């Protein structure tokens, strides 16, 4: 049996979108992609990347038509990001107590969590005074006496002290979603002097349950590599335009590197700035890496983007490939019958449709996702490019507008005269 919310949503969709609109002249749309609907009724479907690639960036030219050419209304849905649906992170600043072991040349930082919630990570606040590369051990305890080691050989480092743009800092240590009253971090400092001023504790907070929407893979690939002075420029084909980019990962063979990467459009327009990638692998000491950018749903209207890797005086990285994930685009519509439908795209002159379903998009996301069988995208037979809209005002329009206002003025004058005659005359 369907949930009440789904039943209510289905009823709303049936009322708002049950009737087809009108026959549409498909020849004004350059591209078409057929798809099969197994059964009639309200449904939520994913828009194929091939059609997404052909649309205007705001998707205003998307249309759906049935086998008889009749237009079907739809609604583009707002979907949750691909993350744990029932949990969010809160950051609290906590004081730390410090103890120095001169024999082992270690600094031990201990903090009280004051929460029973699961812990995501802890970030030590270290004053920006020097560069360092130090191994650390993380432990947790329920009473401050018995300690359990979560991980050792974790890397803490800073390169480019001074707080400038090229500074790269890694002071965050994972806590594996464990609950604990106390957290202890032991740092093997050697001859390095650290000024630890506190810590930021990231706590996992339970929120209302919400179904997470997983990301889809995007067939990203490197199509060109150019080495410049102090910079590597990668041209990346994402497989389609108009994608909401969730992650972009780099397959890098080098065992030790720290570089900033900036994403731009092919026209040089900045999309995501200077996120750091690194890998530190020192056998028996430290091992940590970050080889993926997380733009978090960055909208990319182009099919191709540029990744600028800042090398400085270091040799170029051995980048052997890329991978990407994207947030899908889901729509809801209500086919009256099963059978063949068609996505239309590629009409720069089309205006955004105003369907009744748009006001219901918040509820339609609860519809179950239906699988559709889509064919290949192709050019529409007998395609005729629509005439571009003209912003110029013709002489005929000017004359027509002037005539309208003159006629309206004459009507107002006549009304005043009639009203004046009907009013009673004042007595002498």
Secondary structure, DSSP 8 states (H G I E B T S, - for coil): ---HHHHHHHHHHHHHHSS---B--GGGSSEEEEEEESS-EEEEEE--HHHHHHS-TT-TT-EEEETTSBEE-EEE-----SS-TTEEEEEEEE--EEEEETTTTEEEEEEE----S-EEEEEEEE-SS--EEEEEEEEEESSSSS-EEEEEEEEEEEESTTT-TT-EEE-EEEEEEE--SEEEEEEE-TT----EEEEEEEEEEE---------EEE--EEEEEEEETTEEEEEEE-SSSSEEEEEEEEEE--SEEEEEEEEEETTS-EEEEEEEEEEEEETTTEEEEE-EE--SSEEE-SSEEEEEEE-TTS----EEEEEEEEE--EEEEEESS-EEEEEEE--TT------GGGGGHHHHTTS-B---EEEEEEE-TT---------S--HHHHHHHHHHHHHHHHHHHHHHHHHHHHS-----
